[in-house]
Amino acid sequence: MDKKNLKERKEAFESLPPVIRESLTQEEKEVFLTAEQWPEELFNKLDEFIVKE
């Protein structure tokens, strides 16, 4: 992942409500920030914050 995408993901992560950020495990946080594809469980946790194309 390039630096621009990592920065955008960090900004997106920080924009989540604190209660949502705190509900994520350390592994889920890493996946949020770096994974090419998210597991279904992470999509489910963040469903109301994801804009579908």
Secondary structure, DSSP 8 states (H G I E B T S, - for coil): --HHHHHHHHHHHHHS-HHHHHHS-HHHHHHHHH-SS--HHHHHHTGGG----
